[in-house]
Amino acid sequence: MNADTTKMERWMSVLLYAFGLLLITEWLRPVEKLTDTGDILIFVVFVVLSLLLHYFRIHWIVRFILVSAFILIAIQFFYSSVPFMTFKWLTGDLLDLTANFSNVYAGKWEMLSNPFRTLLFFVLLWLVTYLVHYWVTVRRNIFLLYMLTVIFISVLDTFTPYDGDAAIVRIIIIGFSMLGVLAMLRLSIQERFVFSGGPFKKWIFMLSGMILLSALVGFSAPKFSPKWPDPVPFIVSYSDKVTGNDDDSDSLDKRVGYDEDDSSLGGSIEPDNTVVFYNTATTGHYWKVENKDIYTGKGWVGVDAMEEYIMLSNGQDLTGIEELEVPEVLQTKEMNTTVNMLESYSHILHPQSGYLKRIEAENVDWFKYYKNTDKYLTEKQNSKSPITKEYDLVYEMPRYDLAELRKVTEQDETMDALMENNTQLPEGLPARIYDLANELTVNENNWYDKAKAIENHFDGPEFRYSKEDIPYPGDNQDYVDQFLFETQIGYCDNYSTAMVILLRAANIPARWVKGYTEGERSIYKGESAYKVTNNNAHSWVEVYFSELGWVPFEPTKGFNGPTEFYNSDLNTQNTEKTEPAAKEIVKQNETQTRERQDTPEKDSGSTKVNALLNQKTMLGWSAAILLSITILVAVGYLYRRKWLPFVYILRSKKISGPYFVQAYELLLKQLSRAGVGRPDGQTLREYAAYVDAVYETESMRKMTERYEMMIYRGNLEEGEWEHFRSSWETLMKKTSS
């Protein structure tokens, strides 16, 4: 090998070390994002130092001293206020080290100090740099580290808030570069090929062109939407089933999402980001499933007379149906959308406050419209409710005139049955609920202003939005009374139910509505669409106004309902949001996205901070555990020649029949792992003599002679394994030393 080839190989080794450094950096980036680690620069510097010491083959004692000194100085710099040169910090570090080892032995992982955790992280990085050195200089193959990096980043991108898009692109570029450099290195060594200036430049040019072309194709090629559903909610739900957390017991938290049973409200709820449906509406609005009329003191139940329904055929023009007719005084805008269901439900989602004009669905013959619950269900000839995955809606979205709303001060002669159903209250409702309703509405002279006074009551500082630590009412306690006067903390069900009951206590017809908020803008099948998840499950309030119909209100703190209002008395076309301070809401909406989940835009400071800290801690521990497991697996694979012989020996003790040939071939593989591999062109007998010389035995020669007789002469294996078992085990153990 000439001097030019040697020089080129040296530069290639440098490049491989650089690629290893870049891969390790990709492992460190999520640590900064997912944990409270302030800066990863000190760890990057440590990795560079360790790789340099490996590259220049510094004696291991000197290497140990330098690396240890770096770690001590770094820990002292970050965590100690004692001057370094006084060495007084050393006593404190030794005490801290002793205490932390005691915590490790006792399994008190949460008690480990930050300096000790930092020390452990440095040690892990040290092991990783040795692995890179081994793969570069001995194996000439860094593919395992590359694949581990891809898996690590992919897992974090899937299961944590870490965005791995840019990291994946960087890793792909690093991977192609490594493949090219390693291919050139193998050619120069195995084929004794000398890369002069011309061929070398051509190789680099082709490699760079391939990487650039791949990157351009990857960015410009059309991207298909995911074919599989998001696995995270499934894994979480499956783990809940395994651990028993899916029990419906009141003592356990519920998961957010649509549920037909609302008879027992209360309790905390867990988030669920499972996508329920996509819709192509041009503007976002709430989506309704049904309403409930009867309040029991603990929750809501539907009207018993479910037989009161209207049959609607698939694709029928609904204009002219009295129950679905748009009131004459309303201004409306026609809209259409396609709903693509990812979850399986037999109901049809329809727009909040909207008036459907046509429903066209696949796999459906007709629809049942239940008037009392304002719910649409799918039907087929066999009378079963089929599951439809896609349907088109045409509907009218109204705008409400405040002047017309304020004209309604009492019920008219057509509202007797409606008032009976929608002013229902349970017997024994606490008197202070009636008192509060009267106190809030006594100064207003129309139903709209009374409804707004009750709605605005929940904007008070005493009320707080939260999904955590929400109690169930006691056996003799009313759900609304508990929320209004005791806890004053809750989510949409608490706020909406409380507003309905206060309205009914003021003798204003109101009903409890459940469905979904509008979701967030996304892409589905290559088109712009709103993505609605279980986290968007929501409940709100509808109030009936004579000649205007049911009008939605949004009492939940932190939510802004999308219903549009205008005031004809002011002769203006400006819309007014369903909030008291319209100008302020519009200003806020200019700086906010249209996403509305069942999570307030402004939560209380302490709850939000604590939640973020807990999440950050969990993510940090998850990332650290994942990194530790990955490194341990890699170390185990790297040092498999140390422990595999004992696995083979243990397994062989359970075998009593012919096993000599298999045992001999296992020995050959193990010798190769131990660095005593058989060179090409060498006979088995020559190789056996070489092995015996290395390990100072004669066992290999004897086993080889017997192996050749059995392979080439076809001699049967009769008692050979029992005869050579001891020699085989001795050699296997020696290869692990």
C-alpha positions, 0 to 999 in steps of 0.5 A: 500500500503506497503513501497516497492510499495511506493518506487517503484512508486516514482522511476517510477515517477522519470523515467517518469520525465526523459522521459519527459526531454528527449522528451523536449530535442528532441524539443530543438535540432532543435532550435539549428540546424535551428536558430542562437541559439548558445547553448541550454544547458542553456535551458536544465538546465532550464528544469531540474530545473523546473522539479525538483521543480515540483517533490519535490512540492516546494511551487508555490511562491518559485518556481516562485521566483527561476525560475524568478531568473534563467531567469533574470540571464541567460538573463543578462549573455548573453545580458548585460555587466553591473555587475550583483550585481550592479542591474543597468541592471534592469532599462535597462531590464524594459525599454526593456520589456516595449518597446517590449510589445509595439511592441507586441501590435502594431504587430511589431514582427520583432522589438522584441529584442533578450532578450525579445525573450529569455524571451518568450522562457523561459516562453514557456519551463516553461509551457511545464514543468508544462504540463509534471508534470501534465501528470506524477503526475495527469494523469499518461499518457504522451502519448499526449506529446509523439505524439506531439513530433513525429509529431513535429519532422516529420514535421521538417524533412519533411519541413526543412533541419533538419535531424530527422532520429536519433531523430525518433529512440531516440523517439521510444526507449523513447516511448517503455520505457514509455509504459513499465514503465506506465504499471508497474505503473498502475498494482501496483496501480490498482491491488495492485500488489507488484513488488519484486526483481524477477518480477521487474527484469523480467519485465525490462529484457522483456522490454529491450529485446522488445526495442532491438529487435524492433530497430534491426528489424527496422535497418535490415529490407528492406526499401521500396521506398516512394509510394507517391510523395514528398508533399512539392512541391505540398503544395508550388505550391498549396499555390502559386495558392491560393495566386495568385503567379502562375501568368505568369506575368513578374513581378513575379518569375518563378519556375525552371524546363522544359518549352517548351516556351522560347520566353521570357527569364529573370526574377528570378526563384524559386527552385523546388525539385520535382523529374522528373526522375530516371536513372540507368546510370553507370556514370552521364551525362547531359540529353537533351530534345531539342534545339532551333535555332532561337534567337529573341532578347528576347528568343528562338523559334523553327524552323517552319518546325516541319514536318521534322521528322523520324518515329522510331518503338519501340525497333528498331535498330537505327544503319544505320540511317544517322541522328543518325550515329556516325562519324567515327573519334569519339571514343565511349563507349556503355552504357545503362540505364533505365529511370523512369519518375515521371513527365508526359512528352511525350518527350524522354530524351536522353544523351547529345552528345550521339548517341541513338541506341535503345529505348524501352518504355512501352505504345508506338508504335513508336517515332517521331525524329525531326531533327531540334530540336533533339527531340524525341516524343512518338506516338501511333496508335491513333496519340496522344502523350502517356505518358510513365513512363519507357523506356530503352536506348542503346547509344554511348557516345563519346570522342572528340579528341582535335587535330581533333577539332582544324583542323576545321577552316571553314565550308565545302561544306556540311554545307550551310543549317546548317550554315543558321539555326545555325548562325541566328541572329536577325536584329538590334543586337547591334554592340558591341556584334559583336565587343566583339565576334571579340575581343575574337576570333581574336587571335585564328585560329580554331573554337575550340579555338575560342569557348573556348575563348568565353566560358572562357570569362564568368569565369571572375570576373565581371560575377556572377551566381544568380537566384535572382534579375534577370531583364527582358530586356526592350522593346527596349533592347536585352536579351544578350546585357543586360547580357553581358554589363549591369547586368552581373548576371544571371543563365544558360539561360543567360550564354548559350544564350550569348555564342551561340550569340557570336559564331554566331557573329563570324560565328561559327554554334551553337545552344541553348540546354535545358535539365537536369544535371546529378542529384545526386546518390540515391536509386530507387526501391532498386537499385542505380540510379541518381535522377534528379529534377526540380532543375537540369533543365539546358541549355548549348551550342552545336557547330558544327564541320565538320566530328565530329558533335555537340560538347557540351560546358558549359559556365555557371559559376560554372558548369563543363560539363561532356564531355570528351576530349583527345589529340591524338597529345600528345599520351595520354589517359588522359581526359580533362574536358571542362574547361581551367585549367584541372588539377585544375578541376580534383582536385576539382572534387576529393573533390566534389560530382557528383551532378550538379544542376542549381546552381553554386558550387561557388557563390558570397560571399555576395549573398550566405551569405545573402541567408543563413541568410534569410533562417536561419531566416525564418526557425527559425521563422517557428520552433518557430511558430510551437512550440508555436502553439503546446504548445498552443494547448496542454495548451488548451487541458489540461485546457479544463475543463475551457472553455468547459462548456461555449461552451456547454452552448452557444450551448445549448441556440440554442436548444429548444426541448428535451435535458435534457438527453444529457445535464445531460450526458455532466455534468457527463463528465465535473464533471469527468474532474473537478476532481469530477468523479464518483467512481466505484460502487457508485450509481448515488444518492450517487454521486449526494449527493457528488457533491452537498456537493462539490459545495454547491447546491441541483441541482445535486440531483434533476436533478439525480432523474429526470434523473433516472425516465426518464431512468429507467421508460421510462418517456418522457421528457416534459419541463424538459430541460427548468425547469433544464436549469438554474441549469445545467448552474450553475453547469457547470460554477462551474466545470470550477472554 
